[in-house]
Amino acid sequence: MLNTKQLLSFVLIAASAWPAQNAVAQLVKPGSVVKANSALAKGLDKAANQALKATAKVTIPAVAPKVAHSVYPSQALSFIPSNKAPKNTVLNPKIPVTPRLETVLIYGTERERYAAVREELQNLSIQMPKEQSANIANYLRHSVPPETMRYMQERYQQVLNLINDHKQGVTAFFTYASLPGEGRVPNMQEKNSLSSAMYNTLMAIRNLKADLPDDPFLAMQDEYWATAYEGFNPLLSGYIRTHAVMPRGDLRKFDHKEFDLMNPDGTDYVLPQADTLILDPDDLDELDSYAYVRMRQQNPPITPENAAIERTELLKHIPAGMHIAVINDDALPLINFKAWGDKGYLGEGAVVDTFKDGLQFLKSMKYVKYDLILTDLLVPDGGKKMMKELRAKDGRVPVIAMSKYDRGEAGEQGLFDVGMDGYLWYNNNVNEGAYGYIEVLRALKNYYHYKGLHNWIR
């Protein structure tokens, strides 16, 4: 629509041009032909010049260019013309497009639920004990080599870093989500980011807690992040605290007696503990002394003769020719298992590969198809930590955990949930090279008995 000023200008222009247009109309009759340089052509030029002069005397007002449509949704509070928007997509793809999103506030029962979660998290924070990174040795079931202690300290610090990195964002969400008129429903990207932060932190805490189950700081942090995760996603309520984090991939049901590899009649497979045991790796230097070896064998848990008889019987129930991987950060078990394999004590044709950490072992899986894996729990990058990658590489190889953690204190349910197939508790007999293999063979006999009984896939 023309405004009043524009309409008046148009009328003035038309009026001033009318005499010239009339003159041209009088000179040129309909259907006539005008020749160049003729008197009629010169008359037309004169009339056109007069019309141009009349038009030039009128000032034509500037008309504002039409505003382009907004590139943002109509619900936005402010509009930006498309010709003013940042150049993106094809011309400059490096500049990301940040769309304006409609704000949806949190109301009613949902806000009240977030308020309850916020209050519970605040109470847990008040009760939170001091972190125990400097006191790891106090919460270990047994001593570990210096390399493993450094590894445990690094893992503890990584968990502390995750807690510090993510706690502020989680606290801010529950605080604003529970305030009237403040909290808004997070978009999908924000939901994924918050969910990943809570999940990753909780899983890191639980992996470390499996090795330090008596650490009060880790126990309370587990409760804090489980509460936050379930409060953020009510569909997970009850699941986080009771179910496996990673599916096993088989239909086996957890049974304590079977997982602890106890005898079918419920009795224990462990030999009576010897009075003289090799406890320190430094003692290896003294093994060259025959007198020292004789002293260590004064009160063995089983005589060599009886061990040979029982070994022959046990090996009838264990597959022959197995390729076995043993992962342990202690030198003595690695030496003994290697020697037992070479002597045929672990089955005819058995081959034993030994590893001091989980990373070396996982790399070896690229070239070797193992039939059995025996792993210590407190070993760098081994134990539970390696299970996800291990199961991605091989879903059928049996994995037996070995540790001095007492049964019931090793977290057998958690070991089962991440895909392990048994827990072999051992005392220091395993370091008595002449006899320790009997305990191992007894436990393995029980595993293969239960496997055949239930038709386990591994």
C-alpha positions as CSV (number, residue, x, y, z in Angstrom):
1,M,0.0,0.0,0.0
2,L,1.2,3.5,-0.9
3,N,1.1,6.1,1.9
4,T,-0.3,9.6,1.4
5,K,3.1,11.2,0.5
6,Q,3.9,8.5,-2.1
7,L,0.4,8.8,-3.7
8,L,0.7,12.6,-4.0
9,S,4.1,12.3,-5.7
10,F,2.7,9.8,-8.2
11,V,-0.2,12.2,-9.1
12,L,2.3,15.1,-9.7
13,I,4.5,13.0,-12.0
14,A,1.5,11.9,-14.0
15,A,0.2,15.4,-14.3
16,S,3.5,16.9,-15.4
17,A,4.0,14.3,-18.1
18,W,0.4,14.6,-19.5
19,P,1.2,17.6,-22.0
20,A,4.1,15.8,-23.5
21,Q,2.2,12.5,-23.8
22,N,-0.7,14.4,-25.5
23,A,1.7,16.0,-27.9
24,V,3.2,12.7,-28.9
25,A,-0.3,11.3,-29.3
26,Q,-1.2,14.1,-31.6
27,L,1.9,13.6,-33.8
28,V,1.7,9.8,-34.1
29,K,-1.5,8.4,-35.5
30,P,-2.4,4.7,-35.1
31,G,-0.9,2.5,-37.7
32,S,1.5,5.2,-39.0
33,V,5.3,4.6,-39.6
34,V,7.8,7.1,-38.4
35,K,11.0,7.5,-40.6
36,A,14.3,8.4,-39.2
37,N,15.4,12.1,-39.5
38,S,11.9,13.0,-40.6
39,A,10.0,16.1,-39.3
40,L,7.7,13.7,-37.4
41,A,10.7,12.0,-35.7
42,K,12.2,15.4,-34.8
43,G,8.8,16.3,-33.3
44,L,8.8,13.1,-31.2
45,D,12.2,13.9,-29.9
46,K,11.1,17.4,-28.9
47,A,8.0,16.1,-27.1
48,A,10.0,13.4,-25.3
49,N,12.5,16.0,-24.1
50,Q,9.8,18.2,-22.8
51,A,8.3,15.2,-20.9
52,L,11.7,14.4,-19.4
53,K,12.2,18.0,-18.2
54,A,8.8,18.1,-16.6
55,T,9.5,14.8,-14.8
56,A,12.9,15.9,-13.6
57,K,11.4,18.8,-11.6
58,V,9.5,16.3,-9.3
59,T,11.4,14.8,-6.4
60,I,10.7,11.0,-6.1
61,P,10.7,9.9,-2.4
62,A,12.9,6.9,-1.5
63,V,11.0,3.7,-0.8
64,A,12.4,1.5,2.0
65,P,13.5,-2.0,0.8
66,K,11.2,-4.8,1.7
67,V,12.4,-6.7,4.9
68,A,13.3,-10.3,4.2
69,H,11.6,-13.0,6.2
70,S,13.2,-14.1,9.5
71,V,15.4,-17.2,9.5
72,Y,14.3,-18.0,13.1
73,P,11.1,-19.6,14.3
74,S,8.1,-17.3,14.8
75,Q,8.0,-18.1,18.5
76,A,11.3,-16.4,19.0
77,L,11.3,-13.2,21.0
78,S,13.5,-11.3,18.6
79,F,13.7,-11.4,14.8
80,I,16.7,-11.1,12.6
81,P,16.3,-10.4,8.9
82,S,17.8,-13.2,6.7
83,N,20.1,-10.7,5.0
84,K,21.6,-9.9,8.4
85,A,21.9,-13.5,9.6
86,P,25.4,-15.0,9.8
87,K,26.6,-16.6,6.7
88,N,26.4,-20.3,7.2
89,T,25.8,-23.6,5.4
90,V,27.4,-23.6,1.9
91,L,29.2,-20.2,1.9
92,N,30.8,-20.6,5.3
93,P,30.1,-24.1,6.8
94,K,32.6,-23.5,9.7
95,I,30.2,-21.2,11.5
96,P,27.7,-23.4,13.4
97,V,24.0,-22.5,13.3
98,T,22.5,-22.2,16.8
99,P,18.7,-22.3,16.4
100,R,16.5,-20.4,18.8
101,L,14.5,-22.9,20.8
102,E,11.2,-22.5,22.5
103,T,11.5,-22.5,26.3
104,V,9.4,-25.0,28.2
105,L,9.3,-24.6,31.9
106,I,9.1,-27.4,34.4
107,Y,5.9,-27.4,36.4
108,G,3.8,-29.4,38.9
109,T,4.7,-32.8,40.2
110,E,7.8,-33.0,38.0
111,R,9.3,-29.9,39.7
112,E,8.4,-31.4,43.1
113,R,10.2,-34.6,42.2
114,Y,13.3,-32.7,41.2
115,A,13.1,-30.8,44.5
116,A,13.0,-34.0,46.5
117,V,16.1,-35.3,44.5
118,R,17.9,-32.0,45.2
119,E,17.3,-32.3,48.9
120,E,18.5,-35.9,49.0
121,L,21.7,-35.0,47.1
122,Q,22.3,-32.1,49.5
123,N,22.0,-34.4,52.5
124,L,24.4,-36.9,50.9
125,S,26.9,-34.1,50.2
126,I,26.8,-33.1,53.9
127,Q,27.5,-36.6,55.0
128,M,30.2,-37.2,52.4
129,P,33.5,-38.5,54.0
130,K,36.8,-37.2,52.9
131,E,38.4,-38.8,49.8
132,Q,40.9,-41.6,50.6
133,S,43.4,-41.4,47.8
134,A,46.2,-41.2,50.2
135,N,45.0,-44.3,52.2
136,I,44.4,-46.8,49.5
137,A,46.6,-49.5,51.2
138,N,44.2,-49.4,54.2
139,Y,41.3,-50.7,52.0
140,L,43.2,-53.4,50.1
141,R,42.6,-57.0,51.1
142,H,46.3,-57.8,50.5
143,S,49.5,-56.1,49.6
144,V,50.3,-55.3,46.0
145,P,53.5,-54.5,44.1
146,P,54.6,-50.8,43.8
147,E,53.5,-50.7,40.2
148,T,50.0,-51.8,41.1
149,M,49.8,-49.3,43.9
150,R,50.7,-46.5,41.5
151,Y,48.1,-47.8,39.1
152,M,45.5,-47.7,41.9
153,Q,46.4,-44.2,42.8
154,E,46.1,-43.0,39.2
155,R,42.6,-44.6,38.9
156,Y,41.5,-43.0,42.1
157,Q,42.6,-39.6,40.8
158,Q,40.8,-40.2,37.5
159,V,37.6,-40.8,39.5
160,L,38.1,-37.7,41.6
161,N,38.5,-35.7,38.3
162,L,35.3,-37.0,36.9
163,I,33.4,-36.2,40.1
164,N,34.8,-32.6,40.1
165,D,34.1,-32.1,36.4
166,H,30.5,-33.2,36.4
167,K,29.1,-32.4,39.9
168,Q,28.7,-28.7,39.2
169,G,26.5,-29.2,36.1
170,V,24.4,-31.9,37.8
171,T,23.9,-29.7,40.9
172,A,22.9,-26.7,38.8
173,F,20.3,-28.8,36.9
174,F,18.5,-30.1,40.0
175,T,18.7,-26.7,41.7
176,Y,17.1,-24.7,38.8
177,A,14.7,-27.6,37.9
178,S,13.2,-27.4,41.4
179,L,12.7,-23.7,41.5
180,P,9.3,-22.3,40.4
181,G,9.5,-20.4,37.1
182,E,13.3,-21.1,36.8
183,G,13.8,-24.7,35.5
184,R,13.1,-25.6,31.9
185,V,12.9,-28.9,30.1
186,P,16.4,-29.6,28.7
187,N,16.7,-30.3,25.0
188,M,17.9,-33.6,23.6
189,Q,21.5,-32.6,23.4
190,E,21.5,-31.4,27.0
191,K,19.7,-34.6,28.1
192,N,22.3,-36.7,26.5
193,S,25.2,-34.7,27.9
194,L,23.8,-34.9,31.5
195,S,23.0,-38.6,31.2
196,S,26.5,-39.4,29.9
197,A,28.1,-37.4,32.6
198,M,26.2,-39.2,35.4
199,Y,26.6,-42.6,33.9
200,N,30.3,-42.4,33.2
201,T,31.0,-41.0,36.7
202,L,28.9,-43.7,38.4
203,M,30.6,-46.5,36.4
204,A,34.1,-45.2,37.1
205,I,33.2,-45.1,40.8
206,R,31.9,-48.6,40.8
207,N,34.8,-50.0,38.9
208,L,37.2,-48.6,41.5
209,K,34.9,-49.5,44.4
210,A,35.1,-53.2,43.2
211,D,38.7,-53.1,44.2
212,L,38.3,-50.9,47.3
213,P,34.9,-52.1,48.6
214,D,35.5,-50.7,52.2
215,D,36.4,-47.2,51.1
216,P,33.7,-45.0,52.7
217,F,34.1,-42.1,50.3
218,L,33.5,-44.4,47.2
219,A,30.5,-46.0,48.9
220,M,28.9,-42.6,49.5
221,Q,29.8,-41.3,46.0
222,D,28.1,-44.4,44.6
223,E,24.9,-43.6,46.5
224,Y,25.1,-39.9,45.4
225,W,25.5,-40.6,41.7
226,A,23.0,-43.4,41.6
227,T,20.5,-41.1,43.3
228,A,21.2,-38.4,40.7
229,Y,21.0,-40.7,37.7
230,E,17.7,-42.3,38.8
231,G,16.3,-38.9,39.7
232,F,17.2,-37.5,36.3
233,N,15.5,-40.5,34.6
234,P,12.8,-42.1,36.7
235,L,12.5,-45.0,34.3
236,L,15.9,-46.2,35.7
237,S,14.5,-46.2,39.3
238,G,15.6,-49.4,41.0
239,Y,17.5,-50.6,38.0
240,I,20.8,-48.8,38.6
241,R,21.2,-50.4,42.0
242,T,20.2,-53.9,41.2
243,H,20.9,-54.8,37.6
244,A,24.0,-55.4,35.5
245,V,25.5,-52.5,33.7
246,M,26.6,-54.6,30.8
247,P,24.6,-57.6,29.6
248,R,26.4,-60.9,29.8
249,G,25.3,-62.1,26.4
250,D,24.2,-65.5,27.7
251,L,21.3,-66.9,29.7
252,R,23.3,-68.1,32.7
253,K,21.8,-67.3,36.1
254,F,24.0,-66.2,39.0
255,D,24.5,-68.8,41.7
256,H,27.0,-68.2,44.5
257,K,28.2,-71.8,44.9
258,E,28.7,-72.4,41.2
259,F,30.4,-69.0,40.6
260,D,32.8,-69.5,43.5
261,L,33.6,-72.9,42.0
262,M,32.8,-74.8,45.2
263,N,32.5,-78.6,45.1
264,P,29.1,-79.8,44.0
265,D,28.4,-81.1,47.5
266,G,29.1,-77.6,48.9
267,T,32.5,-78.4,50.4
268,D,35.7,-76.3,49.7
269,Y,38.3,-77.2,47.2
270,V,41.1,-75.3,49.0
271,L,44.0,-77.3,50.6
272,P,45.0,-76.7,54.2
273,Q,47.4,-73.8,54.2
274,A,51.1,-74.6,54.6
275,D,53.0,-73.3,57.6
276,T,55.9,-72.2,55.5
277,L,55.1,-70.2,52.4
278,I,56.8,-68.0,49.9
279,L,55.3,-64.6,50.6
280,D,57.7,-62.1,49.1
281,P,58.8,-61.9,45.4
282,D,62.3,-61.0,46.8
283,D,62.5,-64.5,48.1
284,L,63.0,-65.7,44.6
285,D,66.6,-64.9,44.8
286,E,67.0,-67.3,47.7
287,L,65.5,-70.3,45.8
288,D,68.9,-71.2,44.5
289,S,69.7,-72.4,48.0
290,Y,68.7,-76.1,48.4
291,A,68.6,-75.6,52.2
292,Y,66.1,-72.8,51.8
293,V,63.9,-74.9,49.5
294,R,64.0,-77.8,52.0
295,M,63.1,-75.5,54.8
296,R,60.0,-74.2,52.8
297,Q,58.9,-77.8,52.2
298,Q,59.0,-78.9,55.9
299,N,55.2,-78.8,56.2
300,P,53.6,-78.9,52.7
301,P,49.8,-78.9,52.3
302,I,50.1,-82.1,50.2
303,T,52.9,-84.5,49.5
304,P,54.4,-84.7,46.0
305,E,53.3,-88.3,45.7
306,N,49.7,-87.5,46.6
307,A,49.7,-84.4,44.4
308,A,50.8,-86.6,41.4
309,I,48.0,-89.1,42.0
310,E,45.3,-86.4,42.4
311,R,46.6,-84.4,39.4
312,T,46.2,-87.5,37.1
313,E,42.6,-87.9,38.3
314,L,41.7,-84.1,38.0
315,L,43.1,-83.8,34.5
316,K,40.5,-86.3,33.3
317,H,37.8,-83.7,33.8
318,I,39.6,-80.7,32.2
319,P,40.0,-80.2,28.4
320,A,43.4,-81.0,27.0
321,G,45.5,-78.8,24.8
322,M,44.2,-75.5,26.1
323,H,45.8,-72.2,25.3
324,I,45.7,-70.4,28.7
325,A,46.3,-66.7,29.5
326,V,47.3,-65.8,33.0
327,I,47.2,-62.1,34.0
328,N,48.8,-61.1,37.3
329,D,51.0,-58.3,38.6
330,D,52.7,-60.7,41.1
331,A,55.8,-62.4,39.7
332,L,55.4,-65.7,41.6
333,P,52.0,-66.8,40.2
334,L,53.3,-66.0,36.7
335,I,56.4,-68.1,37.2
336,N,54.5,-71.0,38.7
337,F,51.7,-71.1,36.0
338,K,54.3,-71.0,33.3
339,A,56.2,-73.9,34.9
340,W,53.0,-75.9,35.5
341,G,52.1,-75.5,31.8
342,D,55.5,-76.6,30.7
343,K,55.4,-79.7,32.9
344,G,51.9,-80.7,31.7
345,Y,50.3,-80.1,35.1
346,L,47.5,-78.1,33.5
347,G,46.7,-80.7,30.9
348,E,48.4,-82.5,28.1
349,G,49.6,-80.0,25.4
350,A,48.5,-77.0,27.5
351,V,50.2,-73.7,26.5
352,V,50.4,-70.9,29.1
353,D,51.0,-67.2,28.2
354,T,51.6,-64.8,31.1
355,F,50.9,-61.0,31.3
356,K,51.6,-58.4,33.9
357,D,48.8,-56.1,32.8
358,G,45.5,-56.2,30.9
359,L,46.7,-54.0,28.0
360,Q,49.4,-56.5,27.0
361,F,46.9,-59.3,27.1
362,L,44.2,-57.5,25.1
363,K,46.8,-56.8,22.4
364,S,47.7,-60.5,22.3
365,M,44.0,-61.4,21.5
366,K,44.6,-60.0,18.0
367,Y,46.9,-63.0,17.3
368,V,45.8,-65.8,19.8
369,K,42.5,-67.6,20.3
370,Y,42.5,-68.5,24.0
371,D,40.6,-71.3,25.6
372,L,40.8,-70.1,29.2
373,I,41.7,-66.8,30.9
374,L,42.7,-66.5,34.5
375,T,43.0,-62.9,35.7
376,D,43.9,-61.3,39.0
377,L,41.5,-58.5,40.1
378,L,44.0,-56.0,41.3
379,V,46.1,-55.8,38.1
380,P,46.7,-52.8,36.0
381,D,44.1,-52.5,33.2
382,G,42.9,-56.1,33.9
383,G,40.2,-57.6,36.1
384,K,36.8,-56.0,35.6
385,K,38.2,-53.0,33.7
386,M,39.2,-55.1,30.6
387,M,36.0,-57.1,30.4
388,K,34.1,-54.8,28.0
389,E,36.8,-54.9,25.4
390,L,37.6,-58.5,26.1
391,R,33.9,-59.5,25.5
392,A,33.8,-57.4,22.3
393,K,36.7,-59.5,21.0
394,D,35.6,-62.9,22.2
395,G,32.2,-63.7,23.7
396,R,32.9,-67.4,24.3
397,V,36.2,-67.8,26.2
398,P,35.8,-68.6,29.9
399,V,37.2,-65.9,32.2
400,I,38.0,-67.0,35.8
401,A,38.9,-64.3,38.3
402,M,41.6,-65.1,40.8
403,S,42.2,-63.2,44.0
404,K,42.9,-63.4,47.8
405,Y,39.7,-61.5,48.5
406,D,37.5,-63.6,50.7
407,R,34.5,-65.2,49.1
408,G,31.6,-62.8,49.5
409,E,34.0,-59.8,49.6
410,A,35.1,-60.0,46.0
411,G,31.8,-58.7,44.7
412,E,31.0,-61.9,42.8
413,Q,27.7,-60.5,41.5
414,G,29.5,-57.6,40.0
415,L,32.1,-60.0,38.4
416,F,29.3,-62.1,37.0
417,D,27.5,-59.1,35.7
418,V,30.5,-57.9,33.6
419,G,30.9,-61.3,32.0
420,M,33.2,-63.3,34.2
421,D,32.5,-67.0,34.6
422,G,33.9,-67.9,38.0
423,Y,35.9,-66.7,41.0
424,L,38.9,-68.8,42.2
425,W,39.9,-67.8,45.7
426,Y,43.4,-68.8,46.6
427,N,45.7,-68.6,49.6
428,N,49.4,-68.5,49.5
429,N,49.5,-72.2,48.5
430,V,49.5,-71.0,44.9
431,N,53.1,-69.7,45.5
432,E,54.2,-73.1,46.5
433,G,55.1,-74.2,43.0
434,A,55.2,-78.0,43.8
435,Y,51.6,-78.1,45.2
436,G,49.7,-74.9,44.3
437,Y,48.4,-76.2,41.0
438,I,46.2,-78.8,42.8
439,E,43.9,-76.0,44.1
440,V,43.7,-74.5,40.7
441,L,42.9,-77.9,39.1
442,R,40.2,-78.6,41.7
443,A,38.5,-75.3,41.0
444,L,38.7,-75.7,37.2
445,K,37.3,-79.3,37.5
446,N,34.3,-77.8,39.3
447,Y,33.9,-75.1,36.6
448,Y,33.8,-77.6,33.7
449,H,31.4,-79.8,35.8
450,Y,28.9,-77.0,36.1
451,K,29.4,-75.9,32.5
452,G,28.5,-79.4,31.3
453,L,25.6,-79.7,33.8
454,H,23.9,-76.5,32.6
455,N,25.2,-76.4,28.9
456,W,26.8,-73.0,29.4
457,I,28.0,-71.5,26.1
458,R,31.4,-70.8,27.8
